Amino acid sequence: MRRIQVFQLVSLLIILAVGTNILAMTGSSRVSAATSVTLHPIADTYVVQTMANTNYGTGTTLRVDHSAVTNSYLRFNISGLSGITSAKLRIYANSASTSGLTVNSVSSTTWSETGTTYSNAPAMGPTLATSAAVLAGTWVSVDVSSYVKADGTYSFGVTTPGVTAISLASRESGANAPQLVITTGSTPTSAPTKPAPTLTQ
């Protein structure tokens, strides 16, 4: 009877040792699930140089055009998010252009959707990114992670280097309203592999 108990104990120790070896060889994972949050603008508008005192803030479209100097503005508010790892600005294009969109940071976050005109529009800041060619009826996605780092209010200026006017969906357009997609958290990371312990008999 005692021999059977000793044998069972030795067998259990061997199983535990083998299990430890497997864990050590594969490494353990620390999982922190990434979360995606989609935000919509709290304000947007576009301005036209040739109509310097006209406001277009309540329309269902935004517009950009290099030849007629037409620029668009969007403002988002981020609140209650921590550990932001990436941010993408998504804008729905109603029309096409081979030149794409250029997205700039805008330091002013107090401009008025219904009061901004070309005459008083906030200055464009540094360029964040330029998209590829724009296709009609598609979403244009631009990485703005270098600018969006934490909670706060963020303004973006949208232009185009091309001479073809591009029509974009505004926040008043419904399902195609611009989006700021924020990702928080991190993906699983593996712990360093440890050498397997040596079993002794």
N, C-alpha and C positions, 0 to 999 in steps of 0.2 A: 504493500500500500504506500509506504514512504517513498519507494523508488518511483512509483507512478507520479506522485506529487512533485518530486524533484524534477522529473522529466518534463512535466507540464510547465513548471516554473522556468526551466531552461528554454523551452520552446517559446514561451511568452517573451523572454528577454531577447531572443534572436529576432522575433517578429518586430519588436520595438526598435531594435538596432537597424534592421533593414528599412523600416519606415523612415527613420531619421536619415539614413543614407539617401533615400529617394528625394526627400524634401531638400536636403543639402545640395544634391546635384541639380535639381530643377530650379531652385531658388523660390522664394515666396514673393507674392505680389501684393503691393499696396494699392488698393483701388479707390480712386476718388472720381466719382462719376462726373463727366462734363455735362453742363446744362446749357441749353440754347434758349435765349429770350429774344423775341421779335418786338421791336418798338416802332411806333409810327411818329411822324413829325408833329410837333406842337405848333409849328408855323412853317409856311413856305410861300414863296412868291418869285416872280421874275421881273427883270427891269430891262428897258430898251433905250439905248442912247438917243435914238431919233424921237422918242416920246418921253423926254427926260423927266416930266412931271406927272406921268401917268402911273397909277398903281394897278397891278394885275394879281393881287393877292387872293382873290376869292374865286378864281377860275378853276376849271377842272384839269387844266394843263399847265406845265412848266415849259419853258423854251430856252434853248441856247443857240447862238449863232455868232460865229466870229466876224463875218462880213458886216452884219448889222449891229454888232456889239450888244448881244442879248445874253444876259447872265441869270442864273437861277440861284436861289438861296433856300436852305432847309435848316431847321433847328430841332434838336431832339433833347429830351431831358432823361437822364439816367439816375434812378434812385433805388436804393436798397440792394444793389448788386456788389459783390466783393469778389476778388480773385479773377478779374477779367483777363482772359487769355487771348481773345481775338475779337475783332469787330469788322463787319462788312456792311457797306452801304449798298442797298439794292434799289435800283430805279427802273421803272417799267417804261420802255421806249415805244411810243406810238408810231414813230417813223424811223427810217434807216439812214445811216451815214457811214462812210468808210473811215471817217476820222476819229470816231469814238468820243468819249466824254473825259474831261479832266476835272478832278475833284480837288478842291483847295480847302485848307482850314480857314476859318474866319474868326477872328478874335472877339468881335462884338457878339454878344448874346442877348441884346436888348432891342434889336430892330423890330419894327412893327410889321406884321403881315399885311395889314390894311393901310399902312402909311409909308411904306418904303417905295421909293422911286429911284430912277437912275441918278437923280440929283443928290439924294441923301443916302444912297446904298452904302453899306459897310465895305471897307476895303478887303480885297482878296488877300489871304495869307499864302504861305508856302504850298506848293503842289504836293498832294498826298499820293496820288496815283492817276494814271490815265488808262482807260479801258481799251480793249480792242475795238474793231469795227462794230457798229451798232446795227442790229437787225430789227426790223419793225415787228411789233407784237412779242417782244422778248424782254426778259429781265437782264439788266446790266449790273454786274456785281463788281465792286471795287473794295479792296482791302484798305481799311482805315485804322488798323490796329496800332500804328505808330502814333496816332493822335488820341484815340479813345483809350484811356488807361484806367479810369475810375468813375465813380458817381460824379455827376455834374451836368451842366448844360453845354451842348456842343453845337456850333454852327458850321455849315458847309457851304461852299460856293461851287457851283457847277458851271463849267464853260465847255467849249469845244474849240480845237485848233482849226477845224474845217470851215469852209464857207457855205456849207449846206445846213440850213436850219433844222434842228431836231426838236420834235414834240415829245414831251415826257408827261407821264401821269402825275398829277398833284395829289395832295392829301385829301382833296375834295372829290377824288375820282372813285372812291369806294375800294373794291378789292385790290385794285392795282396801285394803291397809295404807296409812296416810298417807304422803305423799311431800313432800320438799323438792326442788324442781327448780332447780338452779343453772346459770346460763349464764355462761360465761367467754369472753374474747376480744372481738373487735369485728367489725362488718360492714365491707365494703369502703368506702373513702373515696376520692374523686377529688381529684387534685392541682389547684391553680388553673390555669385556662386561660391559656396564654401567647399573645401575639400572634404570628401567623405571620411568619417572616422574609421579606424581599423578595428575589425572585430577580433577579440582575443578569445581563445578557447580555454 
